Amino acid sequence: MCGINGYLGFEDKEHARSVVEQMNAAIAHRGPDDEGIWQDDRAALGHQRLSILDLSQAGHQPMASDDGRYRIVYNGEIYNFKALKKRLGPYPYRSETDTEVILAAYKTWGKECVKEFNGMFAFAIWDRRGGSLFAARDRVGIKPFYYWLNGSELLFSSEIRALLQSGRVPKKVNRAALHDFLQYQTVHAPDTMIQNVRMLLPGHTFLYQNGSVEIEKYWNPADYLHNGSANSSPDSYADAKQRVRKLLHESVERRLIADVPVGAFLSGGIDSSAIVGLMSEVTPGNVNTFSVTFQESGFDESHYARQVADRFGTDHTEIKLTPEDFLELLPDALRSMDHPSGDGPNTYVVSKVTREAGVTVALSGLGGDELFAGYPIFHQSLKLQDYRWISSIPHSVRSAVAALLSMKGDSPSTVKIASLISRKSFEINHSYPLSRQVYAPSEISKILLSDGASMNPGRVQQVAEQLAPMFESGSLISRISAAEIQTYMQNTLLRDTDQMSMASGLEVRVPFLDHLLVEELLSMGDALKRPVTPKKLLTDSLGSLLPSEIVNRKKMGFDFPWEHWLKNELKSSVEKNMEALGQQECISAGEVDTIRLRFFAGKPGATWPKIWLLFVLQEWIQTNGIEL
C-alpha cells in the first residue's frame, strides 16, 4: 500500500520535479518506507512506499519495465500476482513484487490487463514511446485515484491534499457538491469537494494523451444482477452455502500474503468475527486482533470481542478509549481527513494503535453488511414491497398526507416517511435515495444561501435510476446491495478507511470485497439471501465456526458515543466551529445557529450527525485553507 503522484503537460521540467516533491511530502504518511521521483521531458511521477511484498530496494518505485518503455506508480495489492506470473510466461523479473507483474501484464495484454487482476489497486503507467498515461482503479473502489485536468496540464494523486499542496490546484470549494455532502455525509465520485478535482470511478480506466482524457468502464456490479448463468447461480440453499464458504475462505487466504505482520480488526460482530475465524483456519500461529473498548457500557462490545478472541486463541489487544483519550486524538484524526466525511475518526483510532503494535496489514469485515443484507434498508425495502398498493392512491391525496406529517413532526423518520409517500411510487429509484440522507433537501436549502444549494439529482439518484428498470421484483435484495456498494460503501466507508488507516501507514484489506465473492452474491436470488435472521446466508455458510452468542447478538455497529461527547467534552469546539462556519458567505449563520441550539436543547430531529457534518466541514475548510 502506498501513495502515488504524477504531473504531466508541464512546460518547466525543474518546476515539475518541485511540484511532485511537494505532492510526495503531502502524502509521506502513506508510504514511510521509501520515496521515489522519476521524470522525463513530458511526465514526472512520484511515489511513497509502504513495503508489504519484497521489502528490498528491488521494489522501489517509480518502477521501469524491462525495456525501459514504461514507468509505473502503484498503490495496492494484486493478490493473484503469482498465478499471473505463471500465465504471462518469460519476463526478466528483478523483484518479487506484484508491481512488476502489473508491468508485465500491461506489456502483454494492454488495457485488458485490469480484468485479470484480483485485488485493490490504483496505478498509473507512463508510456515513454507513445506519450500516454494509462491509469486504472480496482473494481469496487478500495483504492482512490484523484485527478485535476486544466487544458493539457494533468495532476493525479492518491489524496486530494497532495493536489492542493502542488501549488497548481486552486483551493476552491465545489459549491455544487455541498448539497451532496450535507444530504449524504460525503461527496459521491466522480465529484469531490474541490472545484475541478475529480475522482476516477471504481472499475474504470483512464487514458491521457495529447492533453485529452478517455475514461472507460471495465466492471459494473449491475451486470451480475441479471447475467447469472446456470454455472454461476446456485441451484439450492445448500449449494449457495457451500460456494459462499469456499469463496470467502479463498478470499481470506489470498489476503494473508505479505512479508510483514498481519492482524485483524475485531469488534465482536458477525463480520469481523467471521474474518478472524477464517484467518485462524489458514494462519500458522496466533492471529493478532484489535478492538476498541469504551467506558460507556451502551457502546462497549469488548466482551463479545474477547469471546471470539478466546475461541480462536488470538493475541488480542483492547484499545481502551476514554473521552479524554479521544479528545487528545481528535485533532490528528481531523487533520488526517483528506476529504470531509461524516465518519472516519473511528477507523483512525483503531488503525493508529494497530500500527503502533507492530502490525502493518489488518483485515477488516467491511462489506459484509452490503453483501449479506445486514443494514436496516434491506428490511425496510422488503416491507415496502408489501405496501406498494399505496402508490395507487392519487398523488394529490398522498401529498396532502405528507404535508400533515411534516407539520406534526420533525424527526428524521417522519421527514423520510413524508417524503416517501409523496413520491410517485415505492420502487427503488424513488425510495432508496431517502435511506441515508442526513439533511433533507428542504433543510439544505435553508443552510446554503447561494447556487451551492443546487438540487441536481446527484449520484445516489443516478444509481437508483439505473438499477430500477433492470430487474424483476425478485432481485430487490441484490439491487439494494448494488446500490449500497456504489454509494455509501464506496464513497464513505472505503474512502474513510483508506485515508484514516493510511494516516498511520496501515494497510487494510477487505476479504468480503473480493470481486469473485461480490459477483457470486449479486447473482443470487432474494430467496437465498433473505435476512430471516441476521446475515443468515453468511452465518449458515460458516456452520459451527462462530459461537451462537455472536451469531444471535444484537447488532451495534462500530461507533463512538458521539452525541454525549458533542454535548459535553466537545461542546466548546462545536460552538467555535459552528460560529466560524456561519461566517462563510454561502452559509446561513442564522440557520446554523438554530441547528446548534436545537441540538443542545435535545429537540426532535436535531441529531448528532447533523451537528457533526457542519463541525467537520468547517474543520476541513480551516485545516486546508479552502475558499468557499
C-alpha positions in Angstrom: 0.0 0.0 0.0 1.4 3.3 -1.0 0.8 6.8 -2.3 1.1 7.8 -5.9 1.5 11.2 -7.6 2.0 12.5 -11.1 2.3 15.7 -13.2 2.0 15.8 -17.0 1.6 18.5 -19.6 4.1 20.9 -17.8 6.4 23.4 -19.5 9.2 23.7 -17.0 10.9 20.4 -16.1 12.6 21.7 -13.0 9.4 23.2 -11.7 7.6 19.9 -12.4 10.0 18.0 -10.2 9.5 20.5 -7.4 5.7 20.1 -7.7 6.0 16.3 -7.4 8.3 16.7 -4.4 5.7 18.8 -2.7 3.0 16.3 -3.5 5.1 13.4 -2.2 5.7 15.3 1.1 2.0 15.8 1.5 1.3 12.1 1.5 4.5 10.8 3.1 2.4 9.1 5.8 1.1 6.7 3.2 4.5 5.3 2.5 7.1 5.9 5.2 9.5 3.2 4.0 10.7 4.7 0.7 10.3 7.7 -1.6 10.9 7.9 -5.3 10.6 10.5 -8.1 11.2 9.9 -11.8 10.7 12.2 -14.8 11.4 12.8 -18.4 10.6 15.8 -20.6 6.8 15.1 -20.6 6.0 13.3 -17.3 7.0 13.4 -13.6 6.0 10.6 -11.3 6.2 10.4 -7.6 5.8 7.5 -5.1 5.7 6.9 -1.3 6.2 3.3 -0.4 4.8 1.2 2.4 6.7 -2.0 1.9 4.5 -5.1 2.1 5.9 -7.5 -0.5 9.6 -7.8 -1.3 10.9 -5.4 1.3 14.2 -4.9 -0.6 15.1 -1.9 -2.8 14.1 -4.0 -5.8 10.5 -2.9 -5.0 11.4 0.8 -5.4 9.0 3.0 -7.4 8.5 4.5 -9.9 9.5 1.2 -11.5 10.6 0.7 -15.0 9.6 -2.2 -17.4 12.4 -4.5 -18.6 12.9 -2.5 -21.8 12.5 0.9 -20.1 9.5 1.9 -22.2 7.0 2.0 -19.3 7.2 3.6 -15.8 4.6 2.7 -13.1 3.5 4.2 -9.8 1.2 1.9 -8.0 -0.9 1.7 -4.8 -2.5 -1.5 -3.7 -2.1 -5.3 -3.8 -2.7 -7.8 -6.6 -3.4 -11.0 -4.7 -3.2 -13.3 -7.6 0.1 -11.9 -8.9 2.0 -15.3 -8.5 -0.6 -17.1 -10.7 -0.4 -14.3 -13.2 3.4 -14.7 -13.3 3.0 -18.3 -14.5 0.4 -17.3 -17.1 2.5 -14.4 -18.5 5.5 -16.6 -19.2 9.1 -15.4 -19.6 9.8 -11.9 -18.3 13.1 -10.8 -16.8 11.7 -10.1 -13.3 14.1 -8.2 -11.0 11.9 -8.3 -7.9 9.3 -10.4 -6.1 6.7 -7.6 -6.2 3.3 -7.5 -7.7 4.2 -4.1 -9.1 6.4 -5.7 -11.7 3.7 -8.2 -12.6 1.4 -5.3 -13.5 4.1 -4.0 -15.8 4.5 -7.4 -17.5 0.7 -7.8 -17.8 0.3 -4.4 -19.3 3.1 -5.1 -21.9 1.3 -8.4 -22.8 -2.4 -7.6 -22.6 -2.6 -3.8 -22.7 -5.6 -2.2 -21.0 -7.3 -5.5 -20.8 -4.9 -6.5 -18.0 -7.1 -4.9 -15.4 -9.7 -7.7 -15.9 -7.1 -10.2 -14.9 -6.3 -8.6 -11.5 -7.8 -9.8 -8.2 -7.1 -7.1 -5.7 -7.3 -3.5 -4.7 -5.4 -1.0 -6.8 -4.9 2.4 -8.3 -1.9 2.7 -10.7 -0.6 4.8 -13.5 1.7 3.7 -16.3 3.6 6.2 -18.4 4.4 5.1 -21.9 7.6 7.0 -22.9 7.3 5.9 -26.6 3.6 6.6 -27.1 3.5 9.7 -24.9 0.4 8.4 -23.0 -0.6 7.7 -19.4 -2.8 4.7 -18.6 -4.4 4.5 -15.2 -6.9 2.3 -13.5 -8.9 1.8 -10.3 -10.0 -1.5 -8.8 -13.5 -2.8 -9.3 -15.1 -1.9 -6.0 -13.2 1.3 -5.3 -10.9 0.3 -2.4 -8.0 2.4 -3.6 -8.5 6.1 -4.6 -7.4 8.0 -7.7 -7.9 11.8 -7.8 -7.0 14.0 -10.8 -7.1 17.6 -11.9 -7.1 18.5 -15.6 -6.6 22.0 -16.8 -6.1 22.2 -20.6 -3.2 19.8 -21.3 -2.0 20.0 -17.7 -2.7 16.9 -15.6 -2.1 16.2 -11.9 -3.1 12.9 -10.2 -2.7 11.6 -6.7 -3.9 9.1 -4.0 -5.1 12.1 -2.0 -6.7 15.5 -2.6 -4.3 17.1 -0.1 -1.4 16.3 -2.4 -3.1 18.1 -5.3 -3.8 21.1 -3.0 -0.1 21.2 -1.9 1.1 21.1 -5.5 0.6 24.8 -5.9 -1.2 24.2 -9.2 -4.8 23.4 -8.0 -6.9 26.4 -6.7 -8.1 25.7 -3.2 -11.8 26.5 -4.0 -14.7 24.5 -2.8 -17.0 22.8 -5.3 -20.2 24.6 -4.2 -22.4 22.3 -6.1 -21.0 19.4 -4.0 -22.1 21.0 -0.7 -25.6 19.8 -1.2 -24.4 16.2 -1.7 -22.3 16.4 1.4 -25.0 17.7 3.6 -27.5 15.2 2.3 -25.4 12.1 2.4 -22.3 13.0 4.6 -20.0 12.6 1.6 -19.5 13.8 -1.9 -20.0 11.0 -4.4 -17.5 10.2 -7.1 -16.7 11.4 -9.7 -17.2 14.7 -7.9 -15.2 15.9 -4.9 -15.4 18.9 -2.6 -12.7 20.7 -4.6 -13.6 22.6 -7.7 -12.4 20.8 -10.9 -10.8 17.9 -8.9 -12.4 14.6 -10.0 -12.2 11.0 -8.6 -12.0 8.2 -11.1 -14.9 5.9 -10.6 -14.3 2.3 -9.4 -14.0 -0.3 -12.2 -12.8 2.4 -14.7 -9.7 3.0 -16.7 -8.2 6.4 -17.6 -6.1 7.2 -20.7 -4.4 10.6 -21.1 -2.8 11.5 -24.4 -2.1 14.8 -26.1 -4.0 16.7 -23.5 -7.2 14.7 -23.7 -8.6 12.1 -21.4 -10.6 9.0 -22.3 -12.4 7.1 -19.5 -13.8 3.6 -19.9 -15.8 1.3 -17.6 -14.5 -2.3 -17.4 -16.6 -3.6 -14.5 -20.1 -2.9 -13.3 -21.8 -4.6 -10.3 -25.2 -4.3 -12.0 -24.1 -6.7 -14.8 -24.1 -9.6 -12.3 -27.7 -9.0 -11.2 -29.2 -10.4 -14.3 -26.4 -12.3 -16.1 -26.1 -15.3 -13.8 -25.7 -18.4 -15.9 -26.6 -21.9 -14.8 -23.0 -22.4 -13.8 -22.8 -19.4 -11.6 -26.3 -19.3 -9.9 -26.7 -21.9 -7.1 -29.5 -24.4 -7.6 -30.2 -24.8 -3.8 -29.5 -23.2 -0.5 -27.1 -25.9 0.4 -25.2 -25.2 -2.8 -25.2 -21.4 -2.1 -23.8 -22.0 1.4 -21.0 -24.2 0.0 -20.0 -21.7 -2.6 -20.0 -18.7 -0.2 -17.9 -20.7 2.3 -15.4 -21.6 -0.4 -15.1 -18.2 -1.9 -14.8 -16.4 1.4 -12.2 -18.9 2.6 -10.1 -18.4 -0.6 -10.5 -14.6 -0.3 -9.2 -14.5 3.3 -6.3 -16.8 2.3 -5.3 -14.6 -0.6 -5.3 -11.5 1.7 -2.8 -13.1 4.1 0.0 -12.8 1.5 2.6 -10.4 3.0 6.2 -10.1 4.1 5.2 -8.2 7.2 3.0 -8.9 10.2 -0.8 -9.2 9.5 -3.6 -8.7 12.0 -7.4 -8.1 12.1 -9.9 -5.6 13.4 -12.3 -7.4 15.8 -15.5 -5.8 17.1 -17.2 -9.0 18.1 -19.8 -8.6 15.4 -20.6 -11.3 12.8 -18.5 -9.8 10.0 -15.2 -9.2 11.9 -15.6 -12.5 13.8 -16.1 -14.4 10.6 -12.9 -13.0 9.2 -10.9 -13.8 12.3 -12.3 -17.3 12.4 -11.4 -17.9 8.8 -7.9 -16.4 9.4 -7.4 -18.9 12.2 -8.0 -21.8 9.8 -5.2 -20.8 7.4 -2.7 -18.9 9.6 0.2 -20.7 11.2 0.4 -19.4 14.8 -1.9 -16.9 16.5 -3.8 -14.2 14.8 -3.3 -10.6 16.1 -6.6 -8.9 16.8 -7.5 -5.4 17.9 -10.7 -3.9 19.3 -11.9 -0.6 20.8 -13.5 -0.6 24.2 -15.5 2.3 25.8 -16.3 3.4 29.3 -19.9 3.9 28.2 -21.5 0.4 28.5 -24.1 1.1 25.8 -21.3 1.3 23.2 -18.9 -1.3 24.6 -18.6 -4.6 22.7 -15.4 -5.8 24.3 -16.9 -8.9 25.9 -18.1 -10.1 22.5 -14.6 -9.5 21.0 -12.9 -11.3 23.9 -15.2 -14.2 23.4 -14.2 -14.5 19.8 -10.5 -14.0 20.6 -10.7 -16.7 23.2 -12.4 -19.1 20.9 -9.7 -18.7 18.2 -6.8 -18.2 20.5 -5.8 -14.8 19.1 -3.2 -12.4 20.5 -5.8 -9.8 21.4 -5.3 -6.1 22.1 -8.0 -3.9 23.6 -7.9 -0.2 22.9 -9.4 1.4 26.0 -10.9 4.7 24.9 -12.0 7.4 27.4 -13.4 10.8 26.4 -10.0 12.3 27.4 -8.2 9.9 25.1 -10.5 10.7 22.2 -10.1 14.5 22.7 -6.3 14.0 22.5 -6.6 12.0 19.3 -9.4 14.0 17.6 -7.2 16.9 16.2 -4.9 14.4 14.5 -7.9 12.4 13.2 -9.4 15.6 11.7 -6.1 16.7 10.2 -6.0 13.2 8.6 -9.4 13.7 6.9 -8.3 14.2 3.3 -11.9 14.7 2.2 -14.7 15.8 4.7 -16.8 12.9 5.8 -19.5 12.1 8.4 -17.4 9.2 9.6 -13.7 8.4 9.9 -12.2 9.0 13.4 -13.4 5.5 14.4 -11.0 3.9 11.9 -8.3 6.4 12.7 -8.1 5.4 16.3 -8.0 1.6 15.8 -5.6 2.0 12.9 -3.2 4.1 14.9 -3.0 1.7 17.8 -2.8 -1.4 15.5 0.1 0.1 13.6 1.9 1.1 16.9 1.6 -2.6 17.9 3.8 -3.5 15.0 1.2 -4.7 12.6 1.5 -3.3 9.0 -1.5 -5.1 7.4 -5.0 -5.6 9.0 -8.0 -7.4 7.7 -11.5 -5.8 8.1 -15.1 -7.1 8.0 -16.1 -4.1 5.8 -18.6 -5.2 3.1 -20.4 -7.9 5.0 -23.5 -5.7 5.6 -23.7 -4.8 1.9 -23.5 -8.3 0.6 -25.5 -10.2 3.3 -28.3 -7.7 3.8 -27.1 -6.5 7.2 -28.4 -3.0 7.1 -32.0 -1.8 8.1 -32.5 -0.6 4.5 -32.8 -4.2 3.3 -35.7 -5.0 5.8 -37.3 -1.6 5.1 -37.2 -2.2 1.3 -38.7 -5.7 1.6 -41.5 -4.3 3.8 -42.2 -1.5 1.2 -43.0 -4.2 -1.3 -46.0 -5.1 0.8 -47.2 -1.5 0.8 -46.9 -0.8 -2.9 -50.6 -0.5 -3.1 -50.3 2.9 -1.5 -48.9 4.1 -4.9 -52.4 3.6 -6.4 -53.8 6.4 -4.1 -54.0 9.6 -6.1 -50.8 11.6 -5.8 -52.7 14.7 -4.6 -54.1 12.8 -1.6 -50.7 11.4 -0.7 -49.1 14.8 -0.9 -51.7 16.2 1.5 -51.0 13.4 4.0 -47.3 14.1 3.6 -47.8 17.8 4.4 -49.7 16.9 7.5 -47.0 14.6 8.7 -44.4 17.2 8.1 -46.4 19.7 10.2 -46.9 17.3 13.1 -43.3 16.0 13.5 -39.7 16.8 12.5 -38.0 13.6 13.5 -35.7 12.2 10.7 -38.0 9.2 10.3 -41.1 11.4 10.0 -39.4 13.5 7.4 -38.4 10.5 5.4 -41.9 8.9 5.6 -43.5 12.1 4.5 -41.1 12.4 1.5 -41.6 8.8 0.6 -45.4 8.7 0.5 -45.4 11.9 -1.6 -43.3 10.3 -4.3 -44.6 8.7 -7.4 -44.0 5.1 -6.3 -42.3 2.9 -3.8 -39.9 1.5 -6.4 -36.1 1.6 -5.6 -35.5 4.7 -7.7 -37.9 6.6 -5.5 -37.4 5.0 -2.1 -33.6 4.3 -2.0 -32.3 7.9 -2.2 -34.1 8.7 1.1 -32.4 5.9 3.1 -29.1 7.5 4.1 -29.8 11.2 3.9 -28.8 13.3 6.9 -30.3 16.6 5.9 -33.4 16.7 3.8 -33.3 18.9 0.7 -35.7 21.3 2.3 -33.3 21.7 5.3 -30.3 22.1 3.0 -32.0 25.0 1.1 -32.1 26.9 4.4 -28.4 26.3 5.1 -27.0 27.1 1.7 -27.6 30.7 0.5 -26.1 30.6 -3.0 -26.3 28.4 -6.1 -24.4 25.9 -3.9 -27.8 24.7 -2.9 -28.2 23.0 -6.3 -30.9 20.4 -6.3 -29.5 18.2 -9.0 -30.4 14.5 -8.7 -26.8 13.5 -7.7 -25.0 10.2 -7.8 -27.3 8.4 -5.4 -30.4 9.1 -7.5 -28.5 8.2 -10.7 -27.5 4.8 -9.3 -31.1 4.1 -8.1 -32.5 5.1 -11.6 -30.0 2.8 -13.3 -31.0 -0.2 -11.1 -34.8 0.4 -11.1 -35.8 -0.8 -14.6 -33.4 -3.7 -15.0 -34.7 -6.4 -12.8 -37.9 -8.1 -11.6 -39.1 -7.7 -8.1 -37.4 -10.9 -7.0 -34.0 -9.3 -7.1 -34.7 -6.5 -4.7 -32.0 -7.5 -2.2 -29.4 -7.7 -4.9 -30.4 -4.3 -6.2 -30.1 -2.7 -2.7 -26.7 -4.4 -2.4 -25.6 -2.9 -5.7 -26.9 0.5 -4.7 -25.1 0.3 -1.3 -21.9 -0.7 -2.9 -21.9 2.1 -5.4 -22.9 4.8 -2.9 -22.4 4.6 0.8 -19.7 1.8 0.8 -17.5 3.3 -1.9 -17.9 7.0 -1.1 -18.0 6.9 2.7 -16.7 3.6 4.2 -13.9 2.8 1.7 -12.8 6.4 1.3 -12.7 6.9 5.1 -10.9 3.5 5.7 -8.2 4.4 3.1 -7.5 7.9 4.4 -7.7 7.1 8.1 -5.7 3.8 8.0 -3.0 5.2 5.7 -2.6 8.2 8.0 -0.8 5.7 10.3 0.8 3.8 7.5 -1.5 0.8 7.9 -2.8 -1.3 5.0 -6.4 -2.5 5.4 -7.6 -5.5 3.4 -11.3 -6.3 2.9 -12.0 -10.0 2.2 -15.7 -9.5 1.7 -15.0 -7.3 -1.3 -13.1 -9.9 -3.4 -14.8 -9.4 -6.7 -15.5 -13.1 -7.2 -17.5 -13.2 -4.0 -19.3 -10.0 -4.8 -20.3 -11.3 -8.3 -21.5 -14.5 -6.8 -23.7 -12.9 -4.2 -25.1 -10.3 -6.5 -26.2 -13.1 -8.9 -28.1 -15.0 -6.2 -31.9 -14.6 -5.9 -33.5 -13.0 -2.9 -34.8 -16.3 -1.6 -31.2 -17.4 -0.8 -30.3 -14.1 0.9 -33.4 -13.0 2.8 -32.3 -11.9 6.3 -34.7 -14.0 8.3 -32.1 -13.9 11.0 -29.0 -11.5 10.9 -27.0 -12.3 7.7 -28.5 -15.8 7.6 -26.7 -16.9 4.5 -23.3 -15.9 5.9 -23.7 -17.5 9.3 -25.2 -20.6 7.8 -22.3 -20.9 5.4 -19.8 -20.7 8.3 -21.6 -23.5 10.1 -20.2 -24.0 13.6 -17.2 -21.7 13.1 -18.9 -18.8 15.1 -20.3 -19.1 18.7 -24.1 -18.9 18.8 -23.8 -15.9 21.1 -22.1 -13.9 18.3 -24.5 -15.1 15.6 -27.6 -14.2 17.6 -26.4 -11.0 19.3 -27.9 -7.6 18.6 -26.1 -5.5 16.0 -24.4 -2.5 17.5 -22.1 -1.2 14.8 -18.6 0.2 15.2 -19.4 3.7 16.5 -18.4 6.1 19.2 -20.8 7.8 21.7 -20.8 10.9 19.6 -24.0 12.6 20.9 -22.7 12.5 24.5 -19.3 13.8 23.5 -20.6 16.6 21.3 -22.9 17.8 24.1 -20.2 17.7 26.7 -16.5 17.2 26.2 -16.5 18.6 22.6 -19.2 21.3 23.2 -16.8 24.3 23.1 -15.2 23.1 19.9 -18.6 22.6 18.3 -19.7 26.1 19.2 -16.5 27.6 17.9 -16.7 25.8 14.5 -20.4 26.5 14.1 -19.8 30.2 14.6 -16.9 30.2 12.1 -19.0 28.3 9.5 -21.8 30.8 9.8 -19.4 33.5 8.7 -18.9 31.8 5.3 -20.6 33.9 2.6 -22.7 31.0 1.2 -23.8 29.7 4.6 -26.8 31.0 6.6 -25.5 31.9 10.0 -29.0 32.1 11.4 -29.9 28.6 10.3 -26.6 27.1 11.6 -27.2 28.7 14.9 -30.7 27.4 15.0 -29.4 23.9 14.3 -26.9 24.2 17.1 -29.4 25.5 19.7 -31.9 22.7 18.8 -29.2 20.1 19.2 -28.1 21.2 22.7 -31.7 21.6 23.7 -32.4 17.9 22.7 -35.2 18.9 20.2 -36.7 16.2 17.9 -34.8 15.8 14.7 -31.7 17.6 16.0 -29.5 14.6 15.7 -25.8 14.5 16.3 -24.9 13.6 12.7 -26.3 16.9 11.6 -24.1 18.8 14.0 -21.0 16.6 13.2 -21.3 17.3 9.5 -21.2 21.1 10.0 -18.4 20.7 12.5 -16.3 18.6 10.2 -16.9 20.8 7.2 -15.6 23.9 9.0 -12.6 21.9 10.4 -11.7 20.7 6.9 -12.1 24.2 5.4 -9.8 25.7 8.0 -7.2 23.0 8.0 -6.7 23.1 4.2 -7.2 26.8 3.7 -10.2 26.3 1.4 -12.1 29.2 -0.1 -15.9 28.9 -0.1 
